[in-house]
Amino acid sequence: MNTPLPDNSPDSLDPPDWDAFGSLAHQMLNDMLDYCHTLPERPVWQPAPESVRTCFREGLPRHPTDLAAVHHDFLQNILPYAVGNGHPRFMGWVHGGGTPVGMLAEMLAAGLNANVGGRNQIPVAVEWQVVAWMRELFGFPDTASGLFVTGTSSANHQALLVARTAALGVEVRRQGLGTAGQRLTAYASAESHVSVVSALDYAGIGTDALRTIPVNARYELDVAALAAAISRDRAAGYTPFWIVGTAGSVNVGAVDDLNAIADLAEREQVWFHIDGAYGALALMAADLAPRLRGIERADSIACDFHKWGQVPYDAGFLMIRDGALHQATFAAPVAYLNRQARGLASGGVWPCDLGIDLSRGFRALKAWFTLRVYGSDRLGEVMSTTCRLAAYLGERIEAEPRLELLAPVMLNIVCFRYRATDPDPINAAIVMDLQESGIAAPSTTLLQGRLAIRAALVNHRTTQADMDILLAATLAIGTRLTCTNP
Ligand SMILES: *Cc1c(COP(=O)(O)O)cnc(C)c1O
């Protein structure tokens, strides 16, 4: 015999005592606000000791632990050992700083727990509003569509799939690549991001299809070389189908000549995609926007709100000029996703019709909060400021005989090194020492075979004093290392 089920679910995971839970919740919020406002006083980064790593090797917890105890573990063993990109002297890779506003929006989104794959709900309308704002910013037509994704790596991949549909027709979705008989080729500069290469791999086109176009002295794609490569490929029977321009290259912050590429793409009838991972949003900055001229002519743009946009991770974004083609690339006619005239399943295009993901979180909310609370002008000013800081850092490096600038400072990235007889290992060691000291966290890259200290200034908290601290620490460590290793 079945026993009757109780009126209140004994299996509910809600707190048995909402008041006690509430005070702990407020404590957790206060802790994170403290963390945010004391960031500059903390080390940028510190390696986790073995004693901490051991905690993360325990097996599946089958039995409950008090929330307070788990939170305590978070404060002790997780919070101090994160990557540190909120800190004003985190300059590694291209990481955004995030804001307390974005953090609160994330909490609200998590509380709502909306599945923003589709359906008749305002969270979808919020996402479409941000898409409309981006159309306005990019100068795209009303027929353009867009959506949030994890990051630009995914956006590049999904943009490529739409370009593939444009080249081969929607039949490619059923027939696959082989049957059309074309040998597709894609084009991007030697400075383009690895995710552009990976996109060809994931799409089954293969990375051999990528023609790597050389760059000029300013690290911008050489458009004449691009034109020549396309002609060569056409003559050899290939089908050029995807040109990628970069707006803000990951190594040095170069912006390709987007208008010149757009002219060529138009002439050649080839899809023009822009990887604007961090650079595209610089359209918000009056002084930087002219650098991006031609962006409005792209067929697709990939960018990240989580870099210069200061929205907490993750918040990648994709926009496609031809919304119908975008939908034709991803929408799937299955009964359980059918649209109805009324009710929850009504509404037109859903985000799941425009990308790989069906279930998806409410990423749009943190971008919507960020844009509304700060306004795009203010976010643009943050971007301009980081570029001015980069220019200042570049000037100080040029004035310092022990240092050498390795690339022109074009946007917000500064690549330099400490002069030494065997500079690569010394500069690699300087960066590791800087990171482990907790003073500053630049990263490294290779420029023309030379190892560079790379400072990417993305964070709204960074100041001129932080540039001075970075330089002083670099010189001190460089001097120490070159004295002990002559
Ligand atoms: C960061 C970056 C990417 C990758 O973006 P994710 O958000 O990390 O996936 C691609 N291209 C460029 C130019 C980037 O700076």
The ligand as an SDF file (V2000), in Angstrom:
LIG
                    3D

 15 15  0  0  0  0  0  0  0  0999 V2000
   39.0050   37.2700  -25.5370 C   0  0  0  0  0  0  0  0  0  0  0  0
   38.9950   37.1770  -27.0150 C   0  0  0  0  0  0  0  0  0  0  0  0
   38.3550   36.1270  -27.6790 C   0  0  0  0  0  0  0  0  0  0  0  0
   37.7190   34.9900  -26.9260 C   0  0  0  0  0  0  0  0  0  0  0  0
   36.6170   35.4380  -26.2010 O   0  0  0  0  0  0  0  0  0  0  0  0
   36.0770   34.5920  -24.9720 P   0  0  0  0  0  0  0  0  0  0  0  0
   35.0310   35.4590  -24.4020 O   0  0  0  0  0  0  0  0  0  0  0  0
   37.2520   34.3930  -24.0610 O   0  0  0  0  0  0  0  0  0  0  0  0
   35.5580   33.3050  -25.5010 O   0  0  0  0  0  0  0  0  0  0  0  0
   38.3230   36.1390  -29.0460 C   0  0  0  0  0  0  0  0  0  0  0  0
   38.9160   37.1150  -29.7490 N   0  0  0  0  0  0  0  0  0  0  0  0
   39.5620   38.1400  -29.1560 C   0  0  0  0  0  0  0  0  0  0  0  0
   40.1800   39.2050  -29.9940 C   0  0  0  0  0  0  0  0  0  0  0  0
   39.6250   38.2030  -27.7670 C   0  0  0  0  0  0  0  0  0  0  0  0
   40.2510   39.2270  -27.1650 O   0  0  0  0  0  0  0  0  0  0  0  0
  1  2  1  0
  2  3  1  0
  2 14  2  0
  3  4  1  0
  3 10  2  0
  4  5  1  0
  5  6  1  0
  6  7  2  0
  6  8  1  0
  6  9  1  0
 10 11  1  0
 11 12  2  0
 12 13  1  0
 12 14  1  0
 14 15  1  0
M  END
$$$$
